[in-house]
Amino acid sequence: RLRVLSQIVPEHFSREEEELLEVVEKVSPELKDFCAEMKRQHQSICSLLLDLRLAAENLREHNAAIFGRRANGAANRAEFEAAMTRVRDIGKSLAQELTNHVQLEEDQLAGFL
């Protein structure tokens, strides 16, 4: 699922930048600043998506180590817990950035669309 999101979200952002933001940024200096911020947020969100995907893959590896291939007890469990914490933390950051992004879009573009 993260693999799909890692593909779909950047494609959506690219279309949004080409079809909407390039038009909107010509309307006023304030909207130009808004569009620059949207593009910055797009990059940040895509980076977090990649980080989350990599962290989830790492978690899967640690999960396999604990429940199958390697049985090193507490060391593997601690690594698994750290990997799970990383996934949770990145997921929270991603959710917060997406929420802020959508809210800013809605606030700034409410009268335009």
Secondary structure, 3 states (H helix, E strand, C coil): CHHHHHHHHHHHHHHHHHHHHHHHCCCCHHHHHHHHHHHHHHHHHHHHHHHHHHHHHHHHHHHHHHHHHCCCCHHHHHHHHHHHHHHHHHHHHHHHHHHHHHHHHHHHHCCCC
